Amino acid sequence: MPHLTVYAPESALAGREAPLIAAVTDAIVEVYGDWAREHAVVLLIGVPPGRWGVGGKPIASPAPRVTFGIRATVLDRPDATEILSRLTAGVTDAIASTLGDHFRSDVTIEFVGAPPNHTGVGGLLVTP
């Protein structure tokens, strides 16, 4: 189950939430296939002005940052670099096309692999 948390300036997200969720989900489906649509979780977190800093100073319009949670087994596949490259390009395109192309060059995506038996849903440990 891919889980994405997108941190972006609140002003960039306002009124664009539904199109961004749809575009990011479509980017995931392009790589994983249609089965992933119902399992993709996208969380948008709008950061108010003054609450995002780089180098010890607040910045006015930071580029979105994405934490992309995936199963760790994906990272061990022989085609992992290709998969992660396609996901990076697709999610970046989705963000840039929805929030503005001026963000494209600075969108950051961090892939976080969850090992087997390290995720719980509904009070139960998810096992492979």
NUBA-847314 format. One record per residue: z, y, x of N, C-alpha, C, O in turn. Coordinates in pm, whole numbers, padded with zeros to 5 digits, always signed. Layout:
// NUBA-847314
ZYXZYXZYXZYX/...
***
This chain:
// NUBA-847314
+00000-00118+00083+00000+00000+00000+00000+00124+00088+00100+00152+00154/-00107+00198+00089-00107+00322+00166-00024+00429+00094-00039+00452-00026/+00063+00493+00170+00145+00603+00120+00118+00725+00206+00133+00720+00328/+00076+00834+00144+00049+00957+00218+00139+01069+00170+00154+01090+00049/+00199+01138+00263+00273+01259+00233+00198+01372+00300+00181+01374+00422/+00154+01468+00219+00077+01581+00270+00166+01705+00263+00209+01746+00155/+00194+01762+00378+00270+01886+00387+00168+01998+00406+00085+01993+00496/+00176+02099+00321+00081+02210+00329+00148+02337+00278+00247+02330+00204/+00095+02453+00316+00152+02576+00262+00146+02573+00108+00044+02536+00050/+00254+02612+00045+00260+02614-00101+00144+02692-00160+00086+02652-00261/+00109+02804-00097+00001+02888-00149-00134+02816-00145-00221+02844-00228/-00152+02726-00050-00279+02651-00041-00285+02541-00147-00393+02509-00197/-00171+02484-00182-00166+02374-00279-00173+02423-00424-00230+02354-00509/-00117+02538-00452-00101+02585-00590-00233+02580-00667-00331+02644-00631/-00232+02501-00774-00348+02487-00859-00452+02387-00810-00553+02364-00877/-00429+02328-00694-00525+02233-00637-00467+02092-00624-00526+02005-00561/-00352+02071-00684-00283+01943-00667-00366+01824-00716-00388+01730-00640/-00412+01828-00839-00487+01715-00895-00616+01687-00817-00643+01571-00786/-00697+01789-00785-00817+01759-00707-00786+01703-00567-00861+01620-00516/-00677+01750-00506-00643+01699-00373-00597+01554-00381-00638+01471-00299/-00514+01522-00478-00470+01383-00494-00591+01292-00517-00599+01184-00458/-00684+01334-00601-00804+01253-00627-00889+01238-00503-00937+01129-00474/-00909+01347-00428-00995+01342-00308-00934+01255-00199-01006+01179-00133/-00804+01264-00179-00738+01182-00076-00742+01035-00118-00767+00947-00035/-00718+01008-00245-00726+00869-00294-00867+00814-00275-00883+00700-00232/-00968+00894-00307-01107+00850-00287-01135+00819-00140-01207+00724-00110/-01078+00898-00048-01098+00874+00095-01037+00740+00137-01094+00669+00220/-00924+00706+00081-00860+00577+00109-00946+00463+00056-00966+00363+00124/-00995+00479-00065-01078+00376-00129-01207+00354-00051-01256+00242-00043/-01262+00459+00007-01384+00447+00088-01364+00352+00205-01458+00283+00246/-01244+00346+00259-01216+00260+00374-01165+00123+00331-01214+00021+00379/-01069+00120+00241-01004-00005+00202-01078-00082+00093-01071-00205+00086/-01149-00010+00008-01214-00073-00107-01143-00032-00234-01033+00025-00231/-01207-00062-00348-01156-00015-00476-01020-00072-00513-00948-00011-00592/-00984-00188-00460-00853-00247-00491-00739-00153-00454-00632-00159-00515/-00761-00065-00354-00655+00022-00303-00624+00139-00397-00517+00199-00389/-00717+00171-00487-00698+00288-00574-00565+00284-00649-00489+00381-00648/-00536+00172-00713-00414+00163-00793-00287+00156-00709-00176+00170-00761/-00302+00133-00578-00185+00121-00491-00162+00244-00403-00056+00258-00343/-00260+00333-00397-00248+00452-00312-00146+00549-00372-00155+00585-00490/-00052+00591-00290+00051+00686-00332+00032+00813-00249+00031+00809-00126/+00016+00926-00318-00003+01054-00251+00108+01148-00298+00122+01174-00417/+00184+01199-00204+00292+01293-00232+00256+01425-00167+00231+01430-00046/+00253+01532-00245+00222+01665-00193+00351+01746-00183+00426+01757-00280/+00374+01801-00066+00492+01885-00046+00445+02023-00003+00387+02040+00105/+00471+02120-00089+00435+02259-00059+00546+02326+00019+00662+02326-00023/+00511+02382+00131+00609+02448+00217+00600+02599+00194+00493+02658+00212/+00711+02662+00155+00711+02806+00132+00688+02884+00262+00713+02832+00371/+00641+03008+00251+00621+03091+00369+00751+03104+00449+00860+03115+00393/+00737+03103+00581+00852+03118+00669+00928+02991+00699+01024+02993+00776/+00887+02879+00640+00959+02753+00662+00879+02653+00744+00905+02532+00737/+00784+02701+00821+00703+02616+00907+00687+02691+01038+00643+02805+01039/+00723+02627+01145+00716+02696+01273+00653+02612+01380+00653+02489+01375/+00598+02682+01478+00542+02619+01597+00588+02702+01716+00580+02825+01713/+00634+02636+01819+00676+02708+01939+00796+02798+01918+00813+02898+01987/+00879+02762+01821+00999+02839+01796+00979+02960+01707+01072+03039+01688/+00859+02975+01651+00830+03091+01566+00763+03047+01438+00681+02955+01438/+00798+03113+01327+00730+03081+01201+00582+03116+01211+00543+03212+01278/+00499+03035+01144+00357+03066+01139+00318+03088+00993+00374+03025+00902/+00223+03177+00971+00189+03221+00836+00111+03117+00757+00141+03093+00640/+00012+03055+00816-00075+02964+00742-00101+02837+00822-00210+02820+00878/-00003+02748+00828-00020+02626+00906-00120+02531+00841-00135+02528+00718/-00187+02455+00923-00279+02353+00872-00196+02237+00817-00089+02207+00868/-00246+02172+00714-00174+02059+00656-00146+01949+00758-00222+01928+00853/-00036+01880+00734+00006+01768+00816+00027+01649+00723+00086+01663+00616/-00023+01533+00764-00017+01414+00680+00059+01303+00753+00031+01273+00869/+00155+01244+00684+00217+01122+00732+00158+01010+00646+00171+01010+00524/+00092+00915+00712+00017+00809+00644+00087+00677+00674+00074+00622+00783/+00161+00627+00576+00230+00501+00591+00140+00384+00555+00085+00378+00445/+00126+00291+00649+00043+00172+00627+00117+00049+00680+00217+00062+00751/+00069-00066+00646+00127-00188+00702+00097-00195+00851-00015-00167+00894/+00195-00231+00928+00179-00236+01074+00072-00334+01118+00013-00317+01225/+00045-00435+01037-00056-00533+01074-00195-00470+01089-00279-00520+01163/-00217-00359+01018-00346-00289+01032-00363-00239+01176-00473-00240+01229/-00254-00197+01237-00259-00142+01372-00291-00247+01477-00334-00215+01588/-00270-00375+01443-00295-00484+01537-00432-00547+01521-00469-00635+01599/-00507-00504+01423-00640-00561+01401-00736-00520+01512-00720-00412+01570/-00836-00603+01542-00934-00567+01645-01013-00441+01609-01060-00370+01697/-01028-00416+01478-01104-00298+01434-01013-00181+01395-01054-00092+01320/-00889-00181+01445-00792-00078+01409-00842+00063+01441-00826+00154+01360/-00902+00081+01557-00950+00214+01594-01055+00263+01497-01055+00380+01458/-01144+00175+01456-01248+00213+01360-01185+00248+01224-01222+00349+01163/-01092+00166+01178-01026+00192+01049-00952+00324+01051-00968+00406+00960/-00872+00347+01156-00794+00471+01164-00885+00592+01181-00854+00700+01129/-00995+00576+01252-01091+00687+01266-01154+00722+01132-01167+00840+01098/-01192+00621+01056-01251+00646+00924-01150+00709+00829-01185+00799+00753/-01025+00661+00832-00922+00721+00748-00895+00866+00788-00881+00953+00703/-00889+00892+00918-00867+01028+00967-00978+01121+00921-00951+01231+00871/-01101+01079+00938-01215+01162+00897-01216+01184+00746-01236+01296+00700/-01194+01078+00670-01199+01089+00525-01089+01176+00466-01114+01258+00379/-00966+01157+00515-00854+01237+00464-00870+01383+00508-00841+01475+00430/-00914+01405+00630-00938+01543+00677-01046+01609+00592-01029+01724+00551/-01155+01539+00564-01260+01593+00478-01206+01626+00339-01240+01730+00282/-01122+01538+00284-01065+01562+00151-00980+01687+00149-00987+01768+00056/-00899+01704+00253-00813+01823+00261-00897+01949+00278-00876+02048+00209/-00991+01945+00371-01074+02063+00399-01159+02102+00278-01174+02220+00249/-01213+02003+00209-01299+02035+00094-01219+02088-00024-01272+02160-00108/-01091+02052-00032-01008+02095-00144-00929+02223-00113-00921+02313-00196/-00871+02230+00006-00784+02343+00039-00853+02452+00121-00805+02565+00128/-00966+02418+00182-01039+02518+00259-01078+02465+00396-00997+02406+00468/-01203+02488+00431-01256+02435+00558-01190+02499+00680-01197+02444+00789/-01127+02615+00662-01060+02680+00775-00944+02595+00829-00899+02617+00942/-00894+02499+00750-00787+02411+00797-00840+02293+00879-00765+02234+00956/-00967+02257+00863-01023+02132+00916-00983+02101+01060-00935+01991+01088/-01002+02194+01150-00983+02165+01293-00837+02140+01332-00810+02089+01441/-00743+02177+01245-00602+02161+01281-00525+02064+01193-00404+02050+01210/-00591+01997+01098-00522+01897+01016-00471+01787+01108-00545+01735+01192/-00344+01752+01092-00283+01647+01174-00249+01529+01085-00191+01546+00977/-00285+01408+01129-00254+01286+01055-00179+01192+01149-00227+01159+01258/-00061+01150+01104+00019+01056+01182+00025+00925+01105+00069+00922+00990/-00018+00817+01167-00013+00685+01106+00119+00619+01143+00154+00608+01260/+00192+00575+01041+00321+00511+01062+00311+00370+01005+00295+00352+00884/+00320+00271+01092+00306+00132+01050+00439+00070+01013+00533+00070+01093/+00448+00017+00893+00568-00052+00847+00553-00202+00876+00463-00267+00824/+00643-00255+00960+00637-00399+00989+00668-00481+00863+00727-00429+00768/+00627-00608+00862+00661-00694+00748+00812-00692+00723+00891-00685+00817/+00849-00697+00598+00990-00699+00556+01065-00569+00587+01187-00569+00597/+00992-00458+00601+01055-00329+00627+01028-00228+00516+01042-00108+00538/+00989-00276+00399+00964-00190+00285+01028-00252+00162+01019-00373+00139/+01091-00168+00082+01149-00215-00042+01093-00135-00159+01068-00015-00147/+01074-00201-00272+01026-00135-00394+01108-00188-00512+01124-00309-00528/+01158-00098-00592+01233-00138-00711+01358-00218-00680+01399-00302-00760/+01418-00192-00567+01540-00262-00529+01519-00395-00462+01616-00466-00432/+01392-00432-00437+01362-00559-00374+01283-00540-00245+01196-00454-00238/+01312-00620-00147+01236-00618-00022+01100-00677-00048+01088-00785-00105/+00996-00606-00004+00859-00656-00019+00831-00748+00098+00841-00707+00214/+00796-00872+00069+00766-00968+00173+00621-01009+00161+00566-01015+00051/+00558-01037+00276+00416-01072+00273+00390-01204+00203+00276-01247+00192/
***
